[in-house]
């Protein structure tokens, strides 16, 4: 009996030792040590786990809130910039549309003015040619006439009367226009010693070439004096020097010179009544003008005396 008890105890001891050896071998193979306290990890309690989870959640919520706030601010900025670009584009479109309207208006006015001026030039040239139907004796005597639309007797006249009567055919009264301008700016007009003027004179002011030159410069267009015949077109007014202070004026008309087709003829009265002649470059030119009533053109230069 005793022997069997000893045998059982011995077998139990052997089994414990074998179990321990096997456990030690397994631990070595796993690379872990179970012999030191420092390498053991104490398990977390449920309270610690709950606290850690709560802190993590708070950090996540804070981070999400910051990200959301930052994202909201960026979106607002983007919307503002988008609206700003839209308003700027609308402003640019409005500016371009306004500029296009202005250019179109200016182009239309320029074309209309050109058509009107061309038509007026042709009508003035035709009115000058129509003067050839009248028999006029050259007579420059001072004659009192009515005002406005006053005129010397139709059978007499000088070079300026050819211009005056041609414009009057178109409804333009140079007597009134010149008188009104001289009355406003008397000292802008010449006063030759032989005239001895003390003020405007409706009887004679508009019948003097010097005065017409100033008037056409102030209210029309003074063009360069050149030797190129193509620079002078129908309806233009040309003045020439006859020597000393004596000047002459005529109207370019739409009939070309037989000697040079590039050159237009002149209707004028230089002493033998109103005639159509090729005299554009026969005398020294002192002035070249275009005058379209109601269409003020910039003057190129002032007249010097």
Secondary structure, DSSP 8 states (H G I E B T S, - for coil): -HHHHHHHHHHHHHHHHHHHHHHHHHHHHHT---S-STT------HHHHHHHHHHHHHHHHHHHHHHHHHHHHHHHHHHHHHHHHHHHHHHHHHHHHHHHHHHHHHHHHHHHHHHHHHHHHHHHHHHHHHGGGS--EE--------SSS----TTEE-HHHHHHHHHHHTT--HHHHHHHHHHH-GGGS---TTT--SS--TTTGGG-HHHHHHHHHHHSEE----S-GGG--TT-EEEEEEETTEEEEEEEEEEE-SS-TTSEEEEEESSSSEEEE--TTTS-EEEEEE--TT-----S-----
